[in-house]
Amino acid sequence: MHLYIQAYDKLLSNYLKRMEGICSELPVEALGWKPAPTMNSLEVLVVHTTGALRYWVGELLGAEPAHRDREAEFDIHGLSKAELRAALNETQVQLSRVLEKLVPDALKAKYYFTIHEDCFTGAFALAHALEHTALHVGHMEITRDFWKRND
């Protein structure tokens, strides 16, 4: 694995571990709780973030169909800690598998993104996946802190 692809793998892995840590430290009722009606719950953030990673990295860079229903990701409720952990673990396994095979030239290639109906480079896909994941880890940390404050 090329050095900068290895760095992306490590960073994404660390974010997924942080997400799992947040979910494991809280009671199950916290996973579906929303700090405000227009905000997302922790379980929605996990499902949405893993769905995006499976799409941007797994499908577009790894040619592994994500079978993603983006809109349905925001309607998730009632998942267990085990289900969330499984989603995070499965996503981690896929990311590592795809990134292990990814060659630097794939980052220069252009890919068609069905959700955006546009073409982007592999480098953009990887950078966006990292940025998007980091953003939602931050959202999860804020949601956890709100839960603890209201508990």
Secondary structure, DSSP 8 states (H G I E B T S, - for coil): --HHHHHHHHHHHHHHHHHHHHHHHS-HHHHT--SSTTS--HHHHHHHHHHHHIIIIIITTT-------HHHHTT-----HHHHHHHHHHHHHHHHHHHHH--HHHHHSEEEETTTTEEEEHHHHHHHHHHHHHHHHHHHHHHHHHHHHH-
